[in-house]
């Protein structure tokens, strides 16, 4: 997910779904078995480093990951626990595949409710075929669906024993240095503050922490090449966000209008075609043909646009809150936790107030 900048900030409802009735028995079984398989594959980073059979490139990435992990504690005030002190090679491209869905004429995502994490706007599957099968069921209900691979997930630090802690994975260990740091910071941020039933709050907070932390890490690391790469990736992300934000706002206006459904569909088709044309122009004129977003635009729909909103809608408010707390992480986290305890509308109002809205 490096290109999209979604990080791995998906909190896995699967691993936390430990009560009968939270969903179908089959979903419960694949969730538990999938997480246990991941745990069984993991070994402490120290063991990998001591193993003479460990590939030299992997060894270097694991050392870097532990430097980032230590920095997360010492400089960002993130939890000091066994998370990301183990490593597993899953022999696949994603940790889980998430399924998100939205109606044909709305950007409001469907939600599913689970113990512990509350209601969230996706379902996670450890097997892509299972995710695609569920997506097919949703399409039968005339929903637009997005199935996307996620490189990492967080169990919120809720599971006991070090062996069950969230591990580093082959799905992201080779990320560019700045992206690796961002992902680790993002996932650890979920352990600092998490609100059941508010995906936008949770993901926006974690995204704010990863942005602030990632910039700080590279600023002190004095790795000029990594910093240049990070800046280029971040510039593309910002341009991607700006482009898709314009489309979301225009679609929202169409969906909320008094137009007939037929006219809304026509306007939607025009806007989606314009979105893809604008992307091709951006890619050709400013990105030198960089194609990292091609797959996203090829499958863009209400669901994928809705997922983007969850990660970024409240980020400016969190970043301004960090500034107002004197750029002190412990004060920032205390204030975030205070706001997290408020009712939903008051949470939104508190964050809006930090932006001067």
C-alpha positions in Angstrom: 0.0 0.0 0.0 3.0 2.3 -0.3 1.5 4.1 -3.3 -1.9 4.8 -1.7 -0.4 5.8 1.6 -3.0 3.7 3.4 -0.2 2.2 5.4 -1.2 -0.9 7.2 -3.6 0.9 9.5 -6.3 -1.7 9.4 -7.3 -3.0 12.7 -8.0 -6.7 12.3 -11.5 -7.4 13.5 -10.8 -11.0 12.6 -8.3 -11.8 15.3 -10.4 -10.0 17.9 -13.6 -11.7 16.9 -13.6 -14.4 19.6 -17.2 -14.8 20.5 -19.8 -17.0 18.8 -22.4 -15.0 16.9 -20.0 -12.1 16.1 -20.4 -13.2 12.5 -20.8 -16.5 10.7 -19.0 -19.5 12.2 -16.9 -19.8 9.0 -15.7 -16.2 9.2 -14.9 -16.7 12.9 -12.9 -19.9 12.1 -10.9 -18.3 9.2 -10.1 -15.3 11.4 -8.8 -17.3 14.3 -6.9 -19.8 12.2 -5.4 -17.2 10.0 -4.0 -15.2 12.9 -2.7 -18.4 14.6 -1.0 -19.4 11.4 0.7 -15.9 11.2 1.8 -16.2 14.9 3.2 -19.7 14.3 5.3 -18.5 11.4 6.9 -15.7 13.4 10.2 -15.9 15.3 11.9 -13.2 17.4 14.0 -10.8 15.3 17.0 -11.8 17.3 16.6 -15.4 16.2 16.5 -14.4 12.5 19.7 -12.3 13.0 21.5 -15.1 14.7 20.5 -17.6 11.9 23.3 -17.9 9.3 20.7 -18.8 6.7 19.0 -15.4 6.9 19.4 -13.5 3.7 21.7 -10.5 3.9 19.1 -8.0 2.6 16.5 -9.3 5.0 19.0 -9.1 7.9 19.7 -5.4 7.0 15.9 -4.7 6.9 15.3 -6.4 10.2 18.1 -4.3 11.9 16.6 -1.2 10.5 13.1 -2.2 11.7 14.4 -2.5 15.2 16.1 0.9 15.1 12.7 2.3 13.9 10.9 0.4 16.7 13.3 1.7 19.3 12.8 5.2 18.0 9.0 4.8 18.2 9.4 4.3 22.0 12.1 6.8 22.8 11.1 9.7 20.6 7.4 9.3 19.7 6.2 7.9 23.0 4.6 4.9 21.4 4.1 1.6 23.4 7.1 -0.3 24.5 5.9 -3.9 24.1 6.6 -7.0 22.0 4.9 -5.7 18.9 7.1 -5.7 15.9 9.9 -7.5 17.7 9.2 -10.8 15.7 9.2 -11.5 12.0 7.2 -13.9 9.8 7.4 -14.7 6.1 3.8 -15.4 5.0 4.8 -16.4 1.5 2.0 -14.1 0.1 1.7 -10.5 -0.9 -0.7 -9.3 1.8 -1.4 -10.0 5.4 -5.2 -9.9 4.9 -7.6 -8.8 2.1 -10.2 -6.3 3.2 -13.6 -6.1 1.7 -15.4 -2.7 1.7 -18.7 -1.8 0.1 -21.0 1.2 -0.6 -24.3 1.7 -2.3 -24.4 2.7 -6.0 -25.3 6.3 -5.2 -23.6 6.9 -1.9 -20.1 7.1 -0.5 -21.2 5.8 2.9 -19.5 2.5 3.6 -21.3 -0.5 4.9 -20.3 -1.5 8.4 -19.9 -4.7 10.3 -20.0 -5.0 14.1 -17.7 -7.1 16.3 -16.8 -7.5 20.0 -14.0 -5.3 21.3 -13.5 -3.2 18.1 -17.1 -2.3 17.6 -18.5 -1.4 14.1 -16.0 -1.0 11.3 -16.3 -0.4 7.6 -14.6 -3.5 6.2 -14.2 -7.3 6.7 -10.8 -8.9 6.7 -9.9 -12.3 5.2 -6.7 -14.2 5.3 -7.4 -15.9 2.0 -8.1 -13.7 -1.1 -10.5 -16.3 -2.5 -12.6 -15.9 0.6 -12.6 -12.2 0.3 -13.6 -12.3 -3.4 -16.4 -14.8 -2.6 -17.8 -12.4 0.0 -17.4 -9.5 -2.4 -19.6 -11.5 -4.8 -22.3 -11.8 -2.2 -22.3 -8.0 -1.7 -22.5 -7.3 -5.4 -25.6 -9.4 -5.5 -27.1 -6.7 -3.2 -26.2 -4.1 -5.8 -23.4 -2.7 -3.7 -20.1 -1.4 -5.2 -17.2 -3.4 -3.6 -13.5 -2.9 -3.2 -11.2 -5.8 -2.3 -7.7 -4.7 -1.4 -4.7 -6.3 0.2 -3.4 -5.0 3.5 0.3 -5.4 4.4 -0.3 -5.3 8.1 -2.9 -5.1 10.8 -3.1 -4.3 14.5 -4.6 -6.4 17.3 -4.5 -3.3 19.4 -2.1 -4.8 21.9 -5.0 -6.8 23.3 -3.7 -10.3 22.9 -1.7 -12.0 25.7 1.9 -13.3 25.5 4.8 -11.9 23.5 4.4 -14.7 20.9 0.9 -13.3 19.9 2.1 -9.7 19.5 1.9 -8.2 16.0 5.0 -9.2 14.0 6.9 -7.7 11.2 6.0 -9.3 7.9 7.4 -10.0 4.5 4.5 -8.0 3.1 6.1 -4.7 4.1 9.7 -5.4 5.4 11.2 -4.3 2.1 9.3 -1.0 2.0 11.4 2.1 1.4 12.8 3.3 4.8 10.4 6.2 5.2 7.4 3.9 4.4 8.5 1.2 6.7 8.8 3.7 9.6 5.4 5.2 8.8 3.7 1.8 8.8 5.2 0.8 12.1 4.3 4.1 13.7 0.7 3.9 12.3 0.1 0.4 13.7 1.5 1.3 17.1 -0.7 4.4 17.2 -3.8 2.2 17.2 -2.6 0.9 20.6 -2.5 4.4 22.0 -6.1 5.4 21.2 -8.9 3.4 19.7 -12.6 4.2 19.6 -15.1 1.4 18.9 -17.5 2.3 16.0 -15.4 5.2 14.6 -13.1 4.0 11.8 -12.5 7.6 10.6 -11.3 8.8 14.0 -9.0 5.8 14.5 -7.4 5.7 11.0 -7.0 9.5 10.8 -5.3 9.6 14.2 -2.9 6.8 13.2 -2.2 8.5 9.8 -1.4 11.7 11.6 1.1 9.9 13.9 2.7 8.1 10.9 3.1 11.4 9.0 4.6 13.3 11.9 6.7 10.3 13.0 7.9 9.4 9.5 9.1 13.0 8.8 10.9 13.1 12.2 12.6 9.7 11.6 14.0 10.6 8.3 15.0 14.1 9.5 17.3 12.6 12.1 18.4 9.5 10.2 20.5 11.7 7.8 19.9 9.3 4.9 19.7 11.7 2.0 18.6 9.1 -0.6 15.8 7.8 1.7 14.7 11.3 2.5 14.5 12.2 -1.2 12.5 9.1 -2.0 10.2 9.8 0.9 9.5 13.3 -0.3 8.8 12.1 -3.8 6.3 9.5 -2.5 4.7 12.0 -0.2 4.3 14.5 -3.0 2.6 11.9 -5.2 0.4 11.0 -2.2 -0.7 14.6 -1.7 -1.5 15.0 -5.4 -3.4 11.7 -5.3 -5.4 12.9 -2.3 -6.2 16.2 -3.8 -7.4 14.6 -7.1 -9.6 12.1 -5.4 -10.9 14.6 -2.8 -12.3 16.8 -5.6 -14.0 13.8 -7.1 -15.5 12.7 -3.7 -16.9 16.2 -3.1 -18.5 16.4 -6.5 -20.0 12.9 -6.1 -21.3 13.8 -2.7 -23.0 16.8 -4.2 -24.6 14.7 -6.9 -25.8 12.0 -4.5 -27.3 14.6 -2.1 -29.1 16.5 -4.9 -32.7 16.3 -6.0 -31.7 14.7 -9.4 -33.5 11.5 -10.4 -31.5 8.3 -9.9 -31.1 8.1 -13.7 -29.5 11.6 -13.8 -27.3 10.8 -10.8 -26.0 7.7 -12.5 -25.2 9.8 -15.6 -23.5 12.5 -13.6 -21.5 9.9 -11.7 -20.3 8.2 -14.9 -19.1 11.6 -16.2 -17.3 12.4 -12.9 -15.6 9.0 -12.8 -14.5 9.3 -16.4 -13.1 12.8 -15.6 -11.2 11.4 -12.5 -9.5 8.8 -14.7 -8.6 11.3 -17.4 -7.2 13.7 -14.8 -5.1 10.9 -13.4 -3.7 10.1 -16.8 -2.8 13.7 -17.2 -1.2 14.0 -13.8 0.8 10.8 -14.4 2.1 12.0 -17.8 2.8 15.6 -16.9 4.1 15.4 -13.3 4.9 11.8 -12.4 7.0 10.9 -15.4 4.7 8.0 -16.2 4.8 6.5 -12.7 2.1 3.8 -12.7 1.8 2.9 -9.0 -1.8 4.0 -8.9 -3.0 2.4 -12.1 -4.7 -0.5 -10.4 -6.6 1.8 -8.0 -7.9 4.0 -10.7 -8.9 1.0 -12.9 -11.2 -0.2 -10.1 -12.2 3.1 -8.5 -15.7 3.2 -7.2 -17.8 4.5 -4.3 -16.3 1.9 -1.9 -12.6 2.6 -2.7 -13.3 6.4 -2.5 -15.0 5.8 0.8 -12.0 3.9 2.2 -9.7 6.9 1.3 -11.9 9.2 3.3 -11.6 7.0 6.4 -7.8 7.4 6.4 -7.6 11.1 5.8 -10.7 13.1 6.8 -9.6 14.1 10.3 -5.9 14.2 9.8 -5.6 18.0 9.6 -7.4 18.3 12.9 -5.0 15.8 14.6 -2.0 17.5 13.1 -3.2 20.9 14.4 -3.9 19.3 17.8 -0.3 18.1 17.9 0.9 21.6 17.3 -1.4 23.0 20.0 0.1 20.5 22.5 3.5 22.0 22.0 4.6 19.1 19.7 4.9 17.0 22.8 3.7 13.5 22.1 2.6 12.6 25.7 0.4 15.7 25.9 -0.9 15.0 22.4 -1.8 11.4 23.2 -3.5 12.5 26.5 -5.6 15.0 24.6 -6.5 12.4 21.9 -7.6 9.9 24.5 -9.7 12.7 26.2 -11.4 13.5 22.9 -11.8 9.8 22.1 -13.9 9.4 25.2 -16.4 12.0 24.0 -19.6 11.2 22.1 -19.0 11.1 18.3 -20.3 14.5 17.4 -18.3 16.1 20.2 -15.2 14.3 19.0 -15.7 15.8 15.5 -16.4 19.3 17.0 -13.2 19.1 19.1 -11.1 18.3 16.1 -12.8 20.8 13.9 -12.1 23.5 16.5 -8.3 22.8 16.2 -8.4 23.7 12.5 -10.3 26.9 13.0 -13.4 25.6 11.2 
